[in-house]
Amino acid sequence: MKNIIYILSFLGTLSLVHAQERVLISKEEVLTKVRENNNTLKMSEQDVLAAKGDFNQSNAVILPNISVSHTAIATTNPLMAFGSKLNQEILTQADFNPLLLNNPSQIEDYATRIVVQQPLVNLDGIFQRKAAKAKLNAVELKADRTNDYMDLEVEKTYMQLQLAYKSVKVLEEAKKAALENKRLADNSFKQGYLQKSDVLAVKVRLTEIDNQLQYAKSNIHNVSNYLSVLMNDDSYILLQPSDSLTLVVSDINTEGLPENRKDLQAMSLSSEAYQQMYRADKMSFLPSLNAFGTYELHDDQVFQGNANGYLIGAELKWNIFEGSKRFGKVQKSRAEFEKSKLELHQYKAESQVELNRAMRLLQDAKNNLELTSLALQQSEESLRIRTNRFKQGLEKTTDLLNTETQFSQKRLEYYTTIFNYNYALAYVKFLTKE
């Protein structure tokens, strides 16, 4: 029994070690895996294929429709029997006997038909094809924009993971300092230099750091799991960036919202597709011209076809009135076209506002970066002075704890500001990418 317990304990320990195992990964590796495996990108690819399928269906406007059939009948119907003999080219003078015409014997007919229908002039179909083409181009541009967005999402999540590890590192260093302060406080308490309340204050500070450290480690797991979701990796291993969070230096020169940004082009093409559908519905009031042809083989035996004949022709068809169906379709397609124009205008306006907001956020992050950098330097120097004075018994415990807490907060604020600046910079690049 003891052996079983030892084995289970050993296996549990191995499982825990495996669960905590960290795998180094670079941003380039994440981008590669996301572009290959991400479900959102795969869905956008399927949207493109679906749009291509719709466009390929519109080939029916210019390509012929060809069908082949083979039918078998047996009949004593006077008209059908006479026609079947005529198609088989076996009609004789005796078949004109009124008794045989009115009461024919059963006759079998096996017919093979090849039917060809060729569209010639179908104006509504031509505009429907143009609408399908515009939709395809729009979906392709939307898919490209989705790729850009996923790159931004990877950039943000990877930096969040870097920030999470930075936070853990800062808190672990703060914990070391708190443990050292606790050691000094315990020694001072034993020597009668500190009161019990001062020692308890140091312990409270140490507990606070432990709680913050636990939250920071949990955040590492959360961000790592989300990064695994982006890569479509269901192993959910604990990921660790191969590089640290650093400030990105880059100049942004933008003259405003680029007109040829992919999502804006996609919206414009979507509006064009609605316009073509509106034109197609209007063209449905005009006549259509189509050619057709049939080649038939007839026999009283299966797949023989000793008798044959063909039929060719053309049809000019004009549906004068179909109730109010076509009027309603034109009204609906026109409303959808007008709505698409309004949506395009609204989307451009919102995109411009979003770009303006992003530029202001970038400037604010830049200003805040300078402020937090100076505050961190001041806090570090203040902690150094107070720590030295505390070791000499010249500082209160509460003052030292407050200074140490402030230094940890300023370090976390500084790294958070770096993240905010880097992401704001990446977001502005995303909004201005053509």
ZAVO-813372 format. One record per atom (N, C-alpha, C): z, y, x; residue in one letter. Coordinates in steps of 0.001 Angstrom, whole numbers, padded with zeros to 6 digits, always signed. Each point is the difference from the previous one (the first is absolute). Layout:
<pts>
ZYXa ...
</pts>
This chain:
<pts>
+000000-001204+000830m +000000+001204-000830m +000000+001263+000871m +000828-000072+001079k +000039+001155+000894k -001346+000245+000661k -000688-001106+000353n -001317+000148+000618n -000986+000688-000935n +000070-000372-001274i -000890+000623-000994i +000281+001489-000095i +001291+000339-000003i +000363+001413-000084i -000505+000760+001219i +000120-000611+001182y -000488+000645+001224y -001512+000210-000047y -000707-001035-000494i -001465+000098-000081i -000410+001114-000959i +000669+000032-001180l -000329+001036-000982l +000313+001387+000543l +001111+000113+000694s +000352+001291+000592s -001022+000422+001041s -000445-000972+000802f -001002+000294+001028f -001321+000436-000619f -000417-000730-001061l -001238+000368-000678l +000119+001367-000656l +001171+000289-000565g +000200+001320-000608g -000078+001105+001023g +000567-000281+001188t -000068+000988+001076t -001436+000236+000448t -000772-001091+000119l -001409+000134+000372l -000763+000800-001043l +000285-000258-001279s -000674+000739-001078s +000317+001473+000068s +001281+000312+000289l +000395+001403+000099l -000681+000678+001172l -000062-000715+001127v -000661+000574+001187v -001476+000244-000279v -000624-000992-000692h -001416+000157-000324h -000233+001170-000951h +000956+000155-000948a -000154+001085-000975a +000119+001357+000666a +000800+000069+001105q +000209+001272+000672q -000973+000222+001153q -000882-000949+000242e -000937+000129+001113e -000940+001175-000231e -000173+000805+001016r -000851+001181-000102r -001317-000246+000710r -001057+000480-000612v -001340-000146+000554v -000550+001394+000304v -000332+000239+001248l -000588+001282+000384l -001424+000095-000535l -000333+001168-000510i -001346+000205-000536i -000391+001458+000202i -001245+000226+000373s -000499+001367+000202s -000676+000503-001262s -000197+001299-000044k -000647+000585-001172k -001441-000479-000117k -000669-000190+001126e -001376-000486-000028e -000073-001410-000576e +000986-000841+000341e +000033-001354-000556e +000231+000036-001505e +000867+000889-000438v +000256+000135-001439v -001271+000452-000725v -000675+000996+000558l -001235+000500-000621l -001047-001106-000099l -000127-000785+001053t -000984-001081-000005t +000313-001021-001091t +001267-000402-000096k +000384-000993-000998k -000131+000551-001418k +000323+001271-000172v -000119+000612-001330v -001461+000052-000427v -000872+000404+000905r -001424+000088-000345r -000603-001367-000288r +000573-001048+000580e -000526-001347-000225e +000603-000681-001220e +001284+000268-000286n +000708-000815-000985n +000569+000754-001190n +000023+001324+000039n +000667+000742-001066n -000647-000257-001359n +000831-000275-001001n -000506-000325-001329n -000658+001197-000679n +000542+001191+000222t -000605+001190-000598t -001421+000206+000503t -000199-000194+001298l -001344+000138+000562l -000925-001100-000510l +000542-001208-000156k -000815-001092-000535k -000407+000275-001443k +000907+000580-000766m -000334+000341-001396m -001074+001081-000063m +000074+000966+000916s -001031+001040+000024s -001356-000590+000380s +000009-001019+000878e -001252-000688+000340e -000578-000714-001221e +000865-000590-000804q -000476-000662-001215q -000539+001011-001009q +000600+001190-000039d -000535+001057-000866d -001427+000368+000410d -000223+000049+001321v -001349+000301+000492v -000970-001104-000404v +000416-001254+000143l -000864-001117-000377l -000296+000010-001499l +001011+000361-000805a -000224+000085-001447a -001000+001103-000330a +000114+001142+000684a -000952+001095-000224a -001405-000398+000440a -000095-000765+001105k -001308-000493+000422k -000580-000949-001040k +000874-000804-000618g -000469-000891-001058g -000552+000773-001179g +000672+001094-000391d -000511+000838-001093d -001359+000604+000362d -000120+000450+001256f -001271+000593+000415f -001111-001046+000035f +000324-001209+000478n -001015-001056+000031n -000460-000382-001406n +000904+000099-000963q -000402-000281-001379q -001062+000983-000493q +000044+001216+000538s -000978+001006-000437s -001399-000298+000526s -000147-000994+000890n -001338-000397+000444n -000850-000513-001152n +000662-000386-001086a -000747-000480-001168a -000919+001063-000582a +000220+001267+000369v -000858+001081-000492v -001376-000055+000645v -000106-000545+001218i -001277+000006+000721i -000517-001406+000292i +000857-000992-000015l -000421-001366+000313l -000253-000803-001277l -000882-000986+000076p -000313-000782-001198p +001116-000973-000366p -000040-000403-001252n +000910-001030-000498n -000830-001256-000252n +000294-001078+000725i -000795-001231-000070i +000899-001138-000470i -000473-000729-000980s +000767-001139-000506s -000937-001185-000228s +000539-001197+000173v -000739-001247-000204v +000803-000868-000958v -000683-000580-000971s +000690-000862-000965s -000880-001206-000331s +000647-001061-000409h -000705-001212-000453h +000661-000456-001292h -000774-000037-001071t +000532-000370-001308t -000725-001237-000518t +000738-000765-000791a -000564-001208-000623a +000296+000048-001493a -001028-000251-000837i +000186+000005-001450i -000714-001206-000594i +000512-000404-001116a -000658-001015-000834a +000036+000527-001422a -001158+000066-000680t -000041+000670-001293t -001019-000642-000936t +000277+000122-001289t -000969-000326-001064t -000289+001235-000820t +000493+001146+000460n -000303+001252-000679n -001489+000277+000106n -000685+000246-001110p -001462+000156+000032p -000472+001060+000985p +000619+001148-000074l -000435+001088+000876l +000286-000305+001458l +001197-000507+000278m +000371-000308+001373m -000833-001153+000555m -000252-000991-000819a -000793-001145+000460a -001415+000432+000343a -000619+000824-000875f -001358+000479+000263f -000030+000856+001267f +001005+000881+000144g +000042+000862+001177g +000236-000781+001276g +000823-001045-000072s +000264-000815+001183s -001256-000714+000471s -000768-000557-000957k -001260-000634+000385k -000957+001007+000595k +000011+001191-000583l -000897+001045+000504l +000390+000389+001434l +001305+000121+000255n +000455+000338+001355n -000303-001116+001000n +000014-001275-000494q -000285-001121+000882q -001494-000264+000154q -000809+000762-000727e -001458-000101+000050e -000487-001400-000401e +000662-000572-001004i -000390-001335-000502i -000407+000069-001457i -000281+001211-000485l -000396+000170-001411l -001425-000518-000194l -000189-000802-001086t -001332-000548-000334t -000388+000429-001407t -001255-000355-000346q -000498+000364-001325q +000828-000667-001092q +000467-001207+000293a +000765-000739-001018a +001326+000679-000306a +000492+000787+000923d +001296+000642-000228d -000084+001100-001053d -001237+000371-000410f -000146+001029-001031f +000010-000591-001403f +000192-001306-000082n +000138-000649-001308n +001235+000562-000691n -000154+000525-001221p +001153+000600-000688p +001180-000941-000131p -000238-001311-000165l +001119-000928-000113l +000791-000065+001307l -000748-000004+001146l +000696-000023+001287l +000658+001339+000329l -000650+001072-000463l +000598+001318+000243l +001315+000163-000751l +000006-000496-001255n +001207+000170-000821n +001079-001041+000309n -000376-001173+000432n +000964-001059+000282n -000309-000609+001369n +000257+000738+001052p -000346-000509+001324p +000990-001077+000447p -000453-000836+000903s +000895-000955+000653s +000828+000732+001045s +001082-000604+000411q +000844+000630+001017q -000775+000180+001302q +000142+001164+000562i -000651+000288+001268i +001026+000556+000975i -000142-000366+001236e +000906+000463+001044e -000731+000993+000905e +000752+001005+000408d -000596+001020+000883d +001000+000340+001099d -000467-000072+001239y +000810+000354+001168y -000665+001210+000651y +000729+001102+000005a -000580+001267+000457a +000767+000555+001190a -000732+000381+001020t +000570+000701+001159t -000502+001437-000036t +000940+000955+000023r -000366+001416-000128r +000507+000780+001211r -000868+000822+000538i +000367+000954+001056i -000204+001395-000587i +001100+000738-000119v -000028+001316-000633v +000306+001062+001053v -000843+001019+000083v +000190+001103+000937v +000044+001295-000796v +001048+000787+000240q +000132+001321-000623q +000124+001037+001114q -000895+000980-000006q -000034+001002+001066q +000224+001392-000588q +001136+000640+000345p +000203+001378-000460p -001025+000938+000642p -000534+000907-000782l -000966+000974+000508l +000576+001406-000024l +000365+000456-001172v +000567+001349-000136v +001274-000101-000837v +001145+000141+000676n +001301+000022-000682n +000825+001120+000636n -000165+001198-000507l +000632+001161+000619l +001519-000085-000028l +000560-000535-001066d +001457-000109-000052d +000521-000949+001078d -000724-001093+000238g +000410-000943+001028g -000084+000590+001395g -001002+000869+000225i -000133+000634+001320i +001218+000875+000304i +000429+000770-001004f +001175+000857+000219f +001284-000827+000077f +000055-001124-000688q +001155-000888+000137q +000071-000566+001420q -001161-000283+000562r -000037-000489+001384r +000484+001086+000962r -000396+001236-000224k +000473+001101+000839k +001515+000159-000121k +000519-000182-001218a +001446+000099-000208a +000726-001107+000762a -000558-001217-000026a +000613-001112+000723a -000016+000246+001506a -001072+000603+000500k -000095+000306+001427k +001034+001051+000394k +000141+001037-000829a +000997+001033+000286a +001414-000583-000026a +000249-000897-000940k +001312-000641-000081k +000266-000845+001246k -001018-000733+000460l +000151-000818+001205l +000344+000863+001207l -000716+001101+000170n +000281+000894+001126n +001414+000580-000098n +000416+000314-001222a +001342+000553-000199a +001073-001024+000360a -000207-001239-000409v +000988-001045+000286v +000059-000279+001508v -001138+000034+000685e -000011-000208+001446e +000779+001104+000718e -000205+001249-000436l +000738+001111+000607l +001489-000098-000314l +000312-000427-001218k +001408-000182-000367k +000653-001076+000863k -000746-001067+000287a +000526-001062+000866a +000241+000525+001413a -000928+000833+000491d +000191+000590+001328d +001245+000891+000024d +000201+000756-001081r +001177+000868-000077r +001275-000832-000084r -000074-001146-000662t +001149-000902-000055t +000358-000493+001400t -001015-000271+000816n +000253-000391+001395n +000737+001109+000755n -000447+001239-000219d +000668+001128+000649d +001450+000114-000467d +000210-000202-001303y +001366+000094-000527y +000899-001096+000582y -000537-001211+000135m +000807-001083+000561m +000331+000267+001463m -000931+000632+000728d +000310+000397+001375d +001174+000978+000018d -000007+000942-000942l +001109+000958-000091l +001297-000710-000377l -000079-000947-000908e +001190-000735-000421e +000575-000815+001165e -000877-000581+000793v +000463-000722+001193v +000659+000968+000981v -000634+001155+000196e +000556+001008+000898e +001413+000393-000434e +000154+000258-001295k +001309+000415-000512k +001031-001120+000129k -000369-001208-000414t +000959-001109+000011t +000392-000376+001418t -000965+000014+000902y +000308-000328+001396y +000959+001036+000585y -000215+001280-000316m +000924+001031+000485m +001369-000143-000653m +000034-000421-001267q +001289-000250-000648q +000761-001116+000708q -000728-001019+000425l +000642-001086+000741l +000508+000501+001347l -000791+000848+000665q +000457+000595+001260q +001264+000830-000226q -000011+000785-001081l +001160+000834-000315l +001222-000854-000311l -000203-001113-000701a +001121-000883-000330a +000638-000561+001262a -000821-000414+000957y +000552-000515+001257y +000667+001113+000805y -000560+001213-000062k +000638+001136+000668k +001381+000260-000606k +000082-000082-001324s +001275+000250-000672s +001043-001028+000414s -000419-001253+000074v +000923-001048+000436v +000478+000261+001422v -000920+000392+000863k +000372+000276+001386k +000997+001144+000097k -000252+001079-000775v +000909+001149+000017v +001380-000399-000498v +000031-000771-001079l +001281-000402-000578l +000737-000986+000900l -000742-000865+000699e +000655-000916+000941e +000631+000782+001155e -000693+001031+000469e +000576+000840+001054e +001200+000775-000528e -000101+000452-001255a +001141+000700-000604a +001184-000944-000156a -000306-001264-000297k +001080-000974-000121k +000689-000237+001339k -000790-000060+001077k +000603-000148+001328k +000937+001176+000308k -000484+001197-000350a +000840+001182+000239a +001261-000043-000865a -000158-000467-001243a +001158-000084-000897a +000998-001038+000508a -000489-001111+000532l +000887-001022+000559l +000759+000536+001213l -000702+000792+000816e +000661+000605+001164e +001058+001000-000451e -000333+000767-001036n +000974+000946-000543n +001206-000737-000582n -000250-001117-000622k +001093-000800-000556k +000902-000534+001122k -000623-000432+001091r +000789-000488+001139r +000887+001108+000565r -000600+001191+000151l +000775+001126+000510l +001103+000398-000971l -000348-000058-001300a +000999+000371-001004a +001159-000992-000015a -000321-001289+000138d +001055-001008+000029d +000920+000200+001207d -000597+000294+001143n +000812+000235+001201n +000886+001233-000159n -000617+001058-000572s +000780+001235-000198s +001120-000212-000998s -000278-000836-001033f +001029-000283-001002f +001160-000782+000611f -000321-000949+000863k +001050-000772+000655k +000857+000882+000900k -000649+001041+000582q +000735+000901+000881q +000682+001129-000766q -000213+000025-001312g +000662+000993-000831g -000709+001328-000074g -001249+000041+000454y -000738+001262-000032y -000701+000241-001343y -000248-001043-000760l -000698+000108-001289l +000851-000568-001115l -000251+000480-001188q +000673-000520-001171q -000802-001157-000597q +000664-000740-000886k -000653-001137-000660k -001213+000443-000812k +000071+001181-000608s -001115+000501-000813s -001250+000234+000839s +000187+000423+001265d -001152+000203+000881d -000678-001328+000330d +000811-001026+000231v -000565-001316+000291v -000750-000542-001221v +000571+000212-001191l -000668-000453-001225l -001310+000752-000221l -000019+001285+000360a -001233+000780-000147a -001103-000574+000885a +000362-000421+001211v -000977-000609+000897v -000508-001312-000586v +000898-000799-000592k -000412-001261-000609k -000915+000238-001206k +000303+001032-000788v -000858+000331-001149v -001402+000367+000466v -000052+000792+001072r -001310+000395+000548r -000777-001233+000469r +000698-000925+000645l -000644-001223+000468l -000527-000834-001173l +000768-000044-001075t -000447-000737-001198t -001216+000657-000631t +000002+001332-000016e -001167+000718-000547e -001264-000319+000796e +000130-000041+001304i -001159-000311+000840i -000473-001423-000258i +000955-000924-000150d -000376-001392-000293d -000788-000088-001300d +000434+000730-001018n -000717-000013-001285n -001401+000601+000143n -000083+001117+000701q -001300+000622+000219q -000917-000917+000795q +000575-000684+000966l -000790-000917+000815l -000515-001164-000840l +000826-000496-000914q -000439-001082-000873q -001142+000441-000906q +000110+001215-000547y -001086+000536-000825y -001288+000157+000815y +000142+000466+001226a -001175+000190+000863a -000679-001327+000304a +000801-001041+000264k -000578-001310+000259k -000672-000577-001246k +000600+000239-001154s -000640-000443-001250s -001330+000720-000217s -000029+001277+000386n -001244+000760-000146n -001094-000564+000894n +000375-000506+001176i -000985-000646+000877i -000642-001177-000714i +000821-000814-000636h -000532-001148-000733h -000897+000448-001150h +000419+001037-000709n -000798+000473-001142n -001376+000488+000437n -000020+000836+001035v -001284+000547+000475v -000850-001105+000617v +000641-000904+000727s -000730-001117+000605s -000645-000875-001062s +000734-000252-001086n -000562-000809-001091n -001188+000691-000655n +000096+001316-000176y -001126+000722-000605y -001215-000020+000915y +000249+000079+001311l -001110-000088+000943l -000651-001382-000081l +000799-001035-000217s -000543-001346-000171s -000843-000089-001260s +000434+000687-001066v -000781+000018-001232v -001354+000662+000226v -000010+001092+000753l -001265+000664+000301l -000936-000920+000774l +000555-000821+000873m -000817-000925+000788m -000252-001310-000732m +000569-000132-001214n -000130-001230-000796n +000556-001201+000767n +001143+000216+000638d +000674-001042+000776d +001266-000391-000749d +000013-001210-000556d +001131-000428-000817d +001110-000657+000819d -000089+000050+001321s +001081-000556+000814s +001192+000959+000065s -000267+001304-000180y +001047+001031-000016y +000903-000080+001234y -000628-000163+001141i +000766+000014+001239i +000449+001432+000286i +001036+000113+000804l +000524+001320+000343l -000874+000620+001081l -000656+001089-000346l -000936+000658+000906l +000692+001122+000756l -000435+000211+001219q +000516+001088+000826q -001167+000698+000683q -000087+001319-000114p -001106+000721+000649p +000040-000185+001510p -001167-000148+000570s -000071-000165+001452s +000155+001329+000726s -000091+001105-000723d +000196+001317+000599d +001005+000782-000846d +000520+001065+000578s +001054+000769-000646s -000582+001213-000723s +000810+000570-000885l -000419+001184-000746l -000027+001209+000921l -001174+000585+000150t -000164+001186+000840t -000789+001053-000757t +000114+001206+000458l -000684+001117-000645l -001502-000064+000284l -000802+000116-001060v -001450+000008+000131v -000467+001435+000168v -000742+000248+001048v -000522+001340+000264v -001483+000013-000336v -000368+000806-000985s -001405+000080-000429s -000214+001315-000716s -001173+000576+000203d -000357+001250-000659d -000782-000300-001267d +000304+000759-001050i -000697-000134-001277i -000766+001287-000266i -001293-000112-000039n -000854+001141-000342n -000747-000327-001285n +000406+000620-001076t -000651-000259-001286t -000338+001311-000681t -001160+000048-000559e -000447+001189-000726e +000122-000190-001505e +000669-001050-000404g +000153-000259-001423g -000373-001422-000339g -000098-000251-001273l -000281-001345-000478l -001453-000365+000290l -000265-001096+000724p -001390-000393+000285p -000696-000518-001251p -001174+000540-000291e -000731-000381-001208e -000497-001440+000060e -000266-000489+001202n -000551-001353+000133n +001077-001038+000308n +001244+000299-000393r +001037-001024+000113r -000347-001156-000933r +000280-001209+000411k -000532-001170-000688k +000448-000109-001451k +001270+000327-000261d +000461-000104-001380d -000632+001072-000883d -000263+001186+000587l -000679+001058-000763l -001448-000390-000286l -000655-000611+000993q -001359-000483-000236q -000023-001091-001052q +001006-000867+000021a +000077-001074-000993a +000159+000573-001402a +000847+001011-000139m +000176+000642-001313m -001290+000657-000457m -000722+000646+000930s -001264+000642-000343s -001034-001027-000445s -000061-001141+000696l -000942-001051-000378l +000383-000650-001331l +001271-000095-000282s +000440-000519-001296s -000466+000921-001126s +000099+001293+000236s -000494+000958-000990s -001514-000124-000170s -000692-000228+001114e -001452-000204-000072e -000341-001254-000804e +000799-001050+000155a -000233-001226-000758a +000128+000258-001498a +001005+000783-000396y +000156+000347-001415y -001187+000833-000485y -000506+000877+000872q -001163+000803-000368q -001223-000883-000241q -000223-000989+000864q -001137-000903-000164q +000141-000851-001269q +001213-000404-000319m +000204-000750-001239m -000280+000872-001218m +000355+001257+000080y -000301+000942-001083y -001507+000139-000167y -000721+000102+001110r -001463+000080-000071r -000607-001293-000542r +000585-001124+000409a -000502-001289-000487a +000141-000114-001515a +001133+000438-000513d +000202-000062-001451d -000978+000923-000728d -000322+001134+000601k -001001+000874-000627k -001393-000625+000048k -000309-000699+001084m -001309-000641+000123m -000171-001183-000956m +001112-000501-000549s -000106-001127-000923s -000717+000382-001294s -000182+001302-000252f -000746+000436-001183f -001506-000155+000191f -000439-000186+001246l -001434-000117+000275l -000432-001462-000079l -001307-000236-000217p -000484-001390-000090p -000001-000683+001367p -000038-001312-000019s -000061-000803+001229s -001264-000855-000041s -000527-000272+001182l -001231-000796+000131l +000292-001190+000909l -000276-001200-000503n +000256-001221+000753n -001168-000962-000175n -000327-000697+001078a -001039-001028-000048a +000658-001368-000086a -000745-000946-000546f +000530-001352-000114f -001142-000996+000131f +000333-001207+000358g -000985-001062+000123g +000666-001352-000158g -000770-000945-000595t +000520-001353-000223t -001065-001014+000376t +000390-000997+000730y -000878-001122+000335y +000659-001264-000516y -000767-000771-000835e +000569-001163-000679e -000791-001261+000328e +000732-001093+000115l -000565-001339+000181l +000517-000878-001131l -000948-000691-000697h +000374-000834-001141h -000532-001412+000190h +000757-000983-000501d -000425-001398+000033d +000907-000787-000932d -000453-001215-000340d +000856-000871-000810d +000829-000928+000880d -000055+000227+001342q +000818-000735+000954q +000829+001008+000812q +001183-000466+000445v +000906+000883+000738v -000606+000373+001349v +000050+001308+000312f -000428+000541+001292f -001431-000398+000372f -000892+000000-000982q -001407-000289+000277q -000805+001291+000005q -000134+000623-001154g -000665+001297-000063g -001492-000058+000194g -000692-000891-000746n -001457-000065+000105n -000677+001207-000619n +000664+000644-000953a -000565+001193-000644a +000794+001228+000457a -000700+001091+000238n +000688+001201+000460n -000665+001231-000569n +000728+001101+000087g -000514+001282-000481g +000938+001121+000419g -000483+001204-000056y +000821+001126+000403y -000114+001122-001013y +000961+000903+000089l +000037+001184-000862l +000519+001159+000833l -000723+001098+000046i +000457+001201+000698i -000124+001179-000942i +000854+000996+000239g -000047+001178-000861g +000963+001068+000488g +000069+001064-000730a +000894+001114+000297a +000580+000517-001304a +001220+000513+000087e +000677+000485-001204e +000509+001410+000240e -000410+000900-000847l +000536+001353-000023l +000989+000070-001161l +001256+000143+000357k +001051-000080-001011k +000757+001315-000068k +000208+000449-001225w +000693+001264-000224w +000996-000189-001130w +001262-000019+000353n +001043-000079-001024n +000234+001403-000560n -000531+000218-001200i +000055+001343-000583i +001419+000381-000362i +000692-000897-000663f +001348+000362-000480f +000871-001247-000017f +001164+000103+000601e +000984-001082+000007e +001314+000486-000584e -000107+000520-001203g +001182+000620-000584g +000345+001233+000812g +001239+000154+000379s +000415+001108+000869s +000519-000519+001339s -000368-001254+000336k +000520-000630+001210k -000403+000766+001251k -001294+000307+000135r -000459+000658+001223r +000508+001432+000081r +000095+000665-001155f +000548+001364+000012f +001449-000017+000488f +000744-001012-000448g +001386-000118+000453g +000101-000301+001483g -000898-000869+000523k +000021-000312+001427k -000305+001232+000843k -000983+000793-000443v -000344+001225+000734v +001178+000966-000015v +000644+000124-001152q +001152+000892-000105q +001133-000451+000924q +000243-001300+000041k +001067-000529+000843k -000320+000173+001486k -001238-000338+000403s -000367+000102+001417s -000010+001454+000469s -000377+000908-000876r +000035+001416+000382r +001441+000467+000199r +000892-000436-000896a +001406+000375+000140a +000578-000566+001291a -000363-001246+000332e +000498-000610+001231e -000535+000726+001224e -001267+000459-000071f -000581+000748+001118f +000712+001337+000186f +000241+000712-001090e +000689+001281+000086e +001436-000191+000501e +000638-001085-000434k +001358-000293+000462k +000012-000287+001495k -001015-000720+000486s -000054-000325+001431s -000156+001267+000840s -000743+000976-000497k -000132+001257+000735k +001333+000732+000077k +000727-000006-001102l +001319+000636-000003l +000968-000734+000933l -000068-001332-000011e +000865-000784+000886e -000316+000276+001463e -001286+000143+000330l -000397+000316+001370l +000543+001358+000415l -000144+000987-000878h +000512+001341+000308h +001518-000031+000162h +000677-000723-000881q +001452-000085+000073q +000443-000717+001275q -000713-001057+000358y +000357-000771+001194y -000175+000838+001261y -001069+000785+000053k -000205+000874+001158k +001112+001041+000095k +000378+000562-001155a +001064+001003+000009a +001322-000614+000455a +000324-001189-000521e +001241-000669+000394e -000026-000394+001474e -001171-000412+000488s -000121-000366+001412s +000210+001206+000897s -000514+001156-000418q +000198+001217+000784q +001475+000398+000018q +000657-000112-001158v +001432+000309-000067v +000790-000958+000892v -000364-001284-000022e +000692-000990+000818e -000195+000280+001494e -001208+000432+000368l -000251+000345+001400l +000822+001212+000408l +000056+001009-000869n +000812+001188+000302n +001472-000375+000161n +000480-000869-000876r +001391-000442+000082r +000247-000767+001304r -000949-000869+000368a +000148-000780+001224a +000008+000894+001231a -000832+001035+000005m -000020+000930+001134m +001327+000743+000109m +000568+000381-001155r +001306+000678+000041r +001102-000951+000473r -000066-001255-000453l +000981-000989+000452l -000101-000222+001505l -001220+000009+000503l -000181-000176+001441l +000609+001159+000769l -000213+001207-000493q +000567+001177+000678q +001522-000010-000100q +000511-000377-001180d +001459-000081-000163d +000595-001050+000936d -000681-001149+000117a +000488-001055+000888a -000020+000460+001451a -001017+000764+000365k -000082+000515+001366k +001150+000957+000293k +000276+000901-000961n +001116+000935+000180n +001338-000746+000048n +000147-000990-000870n +001247-000761-000040n +000187-000823+001265n -001120-000407+000602l +000076-000772+001239l +000605+000843+001113l -000397+001248+000095e +000568+000886+001017e +001486+000232-000248e +000359+000155-001280l +001400+000250-000337l +000874-001206+000317l -000435-001190-000422t +000814-001202+000241t +000090-000333+001481t -001032+000338+000759s +000040-000242+001445s +001077+000855+000658s +000048+001273-000382l +001036+000883+000547l +001394-000415-000464l +000088-000385-001277a +001302-000415-000537a +000497-001260+000695a -000923-000909+000332l +000392-001227+000695l +000522+000314+001390l -000660+000902+000697q +000453+000371+001347q +001397+000633-000055q +000198+000879-000981q +001310+000654-000131q +001078-001009-000348q -000308-000928-000905s +000975-000995-000419s +000352-000951+001141s -000989-000365+000810e +000248-000889+001130e +000914+000653+001038e -000253+001253+000272e +000829+000715+000974e +001423+000178-000529e +000120+000294-001292s +001330+000166-000600s +000789-001296+000041s -000694-001151-000251l +000691-001292+000058l +000454-000315+001421l -000818+000317+000972r +000375-000264+001386r +001261+000765+000377r +000056+001262-000395i +001163+000829+000344i +001256-000497-000703i -000131-000290-001294r +001186-000427-000757r +000492-001376+000470r -000927-000887+000368t +000410-001318+000481t +000813+000124+001291t -000461+000838+000907n +000733+000209+001250n +001382+000608-000271n +000047+000941-000933r +001282+000644-000313r +000948-000977-000703r -000601-000903-000833f +000837-000977-000708f +000625-000990+000982f -000782-000394+001022k +000539-000912+001005k +001176+000634+000757k -000036+001335+000077q +001073+000705+000692q +001133+000399-000936q -000166-000372-001289g +001032+000317-000977g -000036+001428-000482g -001140+000661+000156l -000115+001409-000372l -000735+000216-001326l -000443-001066-000650e -000736+000115-001262e +000666-000850-001060e -000091+000491-001211k +000506-000776-001127k -000949-001155-000311k +000557-001063-000532t -000821-001161-000356t -001012+000353-001078t +000438+000767-000992t -000902+000368-001103t -001179+000826+000493t +000259+000891+000962d -001102+000818+000533d -001005-000870+000745d +000508-000947+000752l -000907-000890+000726l -000829-000845-000966l +000661-000521-001031l -000714-000833-000978l -001067+000808-000724l +000342+001220-000364n -000987+000854-000679n -001197+000287+000893n +000269+000249+001273t -001087+000284+000937t -000862-001237+000231t +000645-001156+000121e -000754-001235+000195e -000845-000333-001230e +000588+000245-001185t -000755-000230-001240t -001193+000933-000090t +000243+001255+000367q -001088+000980-000052q -001114-000356+000978q +000352-000498+001172f -001013-000368+000985f -000865-001158-000515f +000629-001001-000595s -000763-001123-000559s -000928+000474-001112s +000520+000876-000852q -000830+000523-001098q -001180+000797+000537q +000240+000798+001033k -001088+000811+000560k -001062-000886+000651k +000418-001091+000619r -000979-000917+000588r -000857-000642-001096r +000665-000430-001074l -000742-000596-001108l -000927+001027-000654l +000503+001220-000148e -000834+001062-000574e -001207+000286+000890e +000204-000029+001301y -001097+000292+000925y -001098-001057-000107y +000399-001267-000002y -001007-001057-000110y -000658-000006-001381y +000773+000326-001021t -000584+000103-001343t -001012+001134-000059t +000310+001094+000675t -000936+001130+000028t -001275-000372+000742t +000127-000780+001065i -001197-000478+000703i -000864-000832-000939i +000656-000891-000748f -000746-000815-000967f -000692+000890-001035f +000742+000969-000542n -000584+000875-001023n -001193+000782+000552n +000121+000469+001231y -001101+000753+000606y -001208-000899+000242y +000240-001181+000573n -001116-000917+000268n -000708-000415-001282n +000793-000286-001045y -000619-000413-001262y -000741+001163-000649y +000585+001200+000050a -000687+001163-000560a -001329+000230+000710a +000001-000193+001313l -001231+000148+000777l -001022-001058-000407l +000443-001256-000136a -000906-001082-000400a -000525+000223-001421a +000845+000537-000862y -000409+000231-001395y -001047+001111-000088y +000177+001049+000793v -001006+001070+000016v -001333-000530+000526v +000061-000842+001030k -001246-000607+000510k -000656-000858-001076k +000804-000718-000761f -000537-000829-001075f -000664+000869-001070f +000625+001101-000355l -000546+000868-001049l -001262+000734+000460l -000169+000166+001297t -001167+000727+000508t -001044-000937+000615t +000219-001313-000109k -000945-000945+000579k -001230-000117-000896k -001168+000080+000610e -001242-000085-000762e -000481-001451-000078e 
</pts>
